[in-house]
Amino acid sequence: MLKTNVFHHLQFFRRVRSQGIALGNRRLYSNTSGTSPLTRSHVVAWVLTASLTAGITGYKLGHIGASSTFTPYTAPGEKPRFGTPRDFQLAVVELKRAFASDSEDEGQVSTDPEELERHGFSMYDYHPSAFHNVVVYPRSTEDVVKIVNIARKYLMPVIPYSGGTSVEGHTRGHSTGGICVDMSQMDAIIEIHEQDSDLVCQPGCQWMAINEALQKKGIPLFFPLDPGPGATIGGMLSTGCSGTNAVRYGTARGEWFLNATVVLPSGEVIKTRSRARKSSAGFDLTKLFIGAEGTLGIVTEVTIRLAPVLPTTVAIVHFPDVKQATEAVTDALNQGVGIQCAELVDDRFMHATNLNGMSMRKWPERDSVFFKFQGPSPTALRDTAQVVKRVVERHGGFGFTLAKDEKEAGNLWADRKNALFSTLALVDDPNVRILGTDVCVPVSNLPQLILETKEDLVRNNILFTIVGHVGDGNFHAAILFTTPTERVAVVEAVHRLVERAIALDGTCTGEHGVGIGKKQYLRSELGKGTVQLMKRIKESVDPLGLFNPGKLYPDDEDDEHKA
Ligand SMILES: Cc1cc2nc3c(=O)[nH]c(=O)nc-3n(C[C@H](O)[C@H](O)[C@H](O)COP(=O)(O)OP(=O)(O)OC[C@H]3O[C@@H](n4cnc5c(N)ncnc54)[C@H](O)[C@@H]3O)c2cc1C
């Protein structure tokens, strides 16, 4: 009865265990710097499972960390913020009673150690974590209300969980324990409004499953936000995600989520607005929950907007350097032609791609851009390609290769999608691990960010590749390490990268979100007043501080000084 992604993650854990990789072993590194690790074996196992379901190669797998160092909002001498272990035992008993089932399946409440571990720890990062006390699988908004009321009664942390693909420790267990609310069984598409180009669904729907369902029904529409395979609408809304399509379609913070039904920490159910395409009726409360990372409520139903499916094709072009590549992309975007994606990769990435040997070609080992074009007809695609070719050549672009047909387009795009496999090919050691991170700067500052970061990494003898959603100024580094000493150097380099991005008027995260890993940077990025306002909103919506504690909001300054 577990959903496909859950099943595959479980299979992954079993396989990893049988391969003797110490997933349950807390020897592995823990950090607080907003980084995400992988080993070659992890990547291979995960990508195999992911590609079975998604046909897409993927990213990374991580670790298990030490206990969380959560800072409560309560002042010294105040009543403890959370219930006692005894309270939590009573809460679990009450949850089991509330969701008692006569059926043969596993039921909706699980205290199975494997389930607790799978939900409390993450394959995708190194952040501190702990076991949840219990995992509950709601099937309706009413079920969520029941869970929240029990959590409030026993002062128990509530950690919403959907696809489990977030990479900054977002769904990690809290040190006191808590209730993990796994939304994956709420994965129904409720209504499709083809005429209105929107769709109403439960939050456990995966974006890829929605697009497949639309295709199967012959409806020429799709949902264009494209984060990790396995990500769901609830998690995507809650992380403020985006992906390669952001150049054309923007991010979760655009108008792709029209409304959301949310169970608040009080147990009250609200709907943020109607299904109308636009509304100026007061605050945009849908947006309050976009990027709230499960700290303000649990989303139980969403209306998403859809875009028309258009034919696409792929081209690749090489450049003398990153600056010219970035300027070329900006210039090409300003032509107003149909560019859906513009992905910058550096010379090391192209070297890694050649070394990896999965590509159909041997590429020049130069900074390059993968373009995906879209248009209503083959002629429109050809016209776009011509315009882009002319523009990029003005900026020193060379070797412009346009896919001849759909198959070749797929092959070219696969070279970009195989980023992590290719990066891992740089080190011939099965113990190599990979650590991914994301920052974003104004596009014109991207070359400086990339050049300074490359110099820094090279100076410190760190192996890496660079991939960026260049049209958005969104930069991802995939950094390799093998030993604990190398790992320390990598974590420090990532810290410098984030500070460099903030100094360039950028952000500590363009799309992955804050979780545990990036919360220490919010104050320097946003300013004290802004962070204070965020905390005041949190305290007024969730006065007991039960929802996903320890994530998103920076610890109080006093506590930071004590630390
Ligand atoms: C291979 C790979 C590639 C990736 N590529 C990208 C990319 O290109 N762009 C990008 O933006 N991200 C990317 N990511 C990160 C990840 O896919 C996104 O952060 C995604 O939006 C998370 O969705 P999820 O369903 O997995 O959420 P989860 O990981 O389950 O949860 C994320 C957060 O949302 C909260 N939450 C979940 N469900 C609910 C709910 N119903 N109500 C309230 N809160 C909820 C959780 O508490 C948590 O804080 C990638 C990850 C991987 C592994």
The ligand as a MOL file (V3000), in Angstrom:
LIG
                    3D

  0  0  0     0  0            999 V3000
M  V30 BEGIN CTAB
M  V30 COUNTS 53 58 0 0 0
M  V30 BEGIN ATOM
M  V30 1 C 17.6720 14.2620 -7.7850 0
M  V30 2 C 17.1360 15.5280 -7.2120 0
M  V30 3 C 17.0350 16.6330 -8.0410 0
M  V30 4 C 16.5100 17.8130 -7.5310 0
M  V30 5 N 16.3910 18.8810 -8.3720 0
M  V30 6 C 15.7700 19.9900 -7.9220 0
M  V30 7 C 15.5400 21.0950 -8.8000 0
M  V30 8 O 15.9440 21.0900 -9.9660 0
M  V30 9 N 14.8660 22.1620 -8.3140 0
M  V30 10 C 14.4090 22.2090 -7.0160 0
M  V30 11 O 13.7820 23.1950 -6.6390 0
M  V30 12 N 14.6470 21.2000 -6.1630 0
M  V30 13 C 15.2920 20.0900 -6.5750 0
M  V30 14 N 15.4850 19.0490 -5.7170 0
M  V30 15 C 14.9840 19.1400 -4.3260 0
M  V30 16 C 13.5470 18.6040 -4.0900 0
M  V30 17 O 13.1230 17.7750 -5.1410 0
M  V30 18 C 12.5630 19.7590 -3.9010 0
M  V30 19 O 12.9140 20.4670 -2.7400 0
M  V30 20 C 11.0800 19.3260 -3.8010 0
M  V30 21 O 10.2820 20.4780 -3.9240 0
M  V30 22 C 10.7280 18.6020 -2.5040 0
M  V30 23 O 9.4480 17.9960 -2.6460 0
M  V30 24 P 9.0510 16.6970 -1.7830 0
M  V30 25 O 7.6710 16.2970 -2.1480 0
M  V30 26 O 10.0940 15.6630 -1.9210 0
M  V30 27 O 9.0440 17.3120 -0.3180 0
M  V30 28 P 9.5780 16.7100 1.0510 0
M  V30 29 O 11.0410 16.4970 0.9620 0
M  V30 30 O 8.7560 15.5720 1.5000 0
M  V30 31 O 9.2750 17.9450 2.0140 0
M  V30 32 C 9.8370 19.1970 1.7800 0
M  V30 33 C 9.3510 20.1940 2.8160 0
M  V30 34 O 7.9670 20.4160 2.6530 0
M  V30 35 C 7.2320 20.0800 3.8270 0
M  V30 36 N 6.0060 19.4270 3.3760 0
M  V30 37 C 5.9070 18.3310 2.6140 0
M  V30 38 N 4.6140 18.0770 2.3460 0
M  V30 39 C 3.8830 19.0360 2.9630 0
M  V30 40 C 2.4930 19.3150 3.0640 0
M  V30 41 N 1.5730 18.5640 2.4580 0
M  V30 42 N 2.1050 20.3910 3.7920 0
M  V30 43 C 3.0090 21.2020 4.3970 0
M  V30 44 N 4.3220 20.9610 4.3380 0
M  V30 45 C 4.7620 19.9060 3.6150 0
M  V30 46 C 8.1490 19.1810 4.6240 0
M  V30 47 O 7.9150 19.2810 6.0220 0
M  V30 48 C 9.5160 19.7460 4.2500 0
M  V30 49 O 9.8110 20.8460 5.0490 0
M  V30 50 C 16.0710 17.8760 -6.1730 0
M  V30 51 C 16.2030 16.7640 -5.3460 0
M  V30 52 C 16.7320 15.6010 -5.8480 0
M  V30 53 C 16.8610 14.4280 -4.9330 0
M  V30 END ATOM
M  V30 BEGIN BOND
M  V30 1 1 1 2
M  V30 2 1 2 3
M  V30 3 2 2 52
M  V30 4 2 3 4
M  V30 5 1 4 5
M  V30 6 1 4 50
M  V30 7 2 5 6
M  V30 8 1 6 7
M  V30 9 1 6 13
M  V30 10 2 7 8
M  V30 11 1 7 9
M  V30 12 1 9 10
M  V30 13 2 10 11
M  V30 14 1 10 12
M  V30 15 2 12 13
M  V30 16 1 13 14
M  V30 17 1 14 15
M  V30 18 1 14 50
M  V30 19 1 15 16
M  V30 20 1 16 17
M  V30 21 1 16 18
M  V30 22 1 18 19
M  V30 23 1 18 20
M  V30 24 1 20 21
M  V30 25 1 20 22
M  V30 26 1 22 23
M  V30 27 1 23 24
M  V30 28 2 24 25
M  V30 29 1 24 26
M  V30 30 1 24 27
M  V30 31 1 27 28
M  V30 32 2 28 29
M  V30 33 1 28 30
M  V30 34 1 28 31
M  V30 35 1 31 32
M  V30 36 1 32 33
M  V30 37 1 33 34
M  V30 38 1 33 48
M  V30 39 1 34 35
M  V30 40 1 35 36
M  V30 41 1 35 46
M  V30 42 1 36 37
M  V30 43 1 36 45
M  V30 44 2 37 38
M  V30 45 1 38 39
M  V30 46 1 39 40
M  V30 47 2 39 45
M  V30 48 1 40 41
M  V30 49 2 40 42
M  V30 50 1 42 43
M  V30 51 2 43 44
M  V30 52 1 44 45
M  V30 53 1 46 47
M  V30 54 1 46 48
M  V30 55 1 48 49
M  V30 56 2 50 51
M  V30 57 1 51 52
M  V30 58 1 52 53
M  V30 END BOND
M  V30 END CTAB
M  END
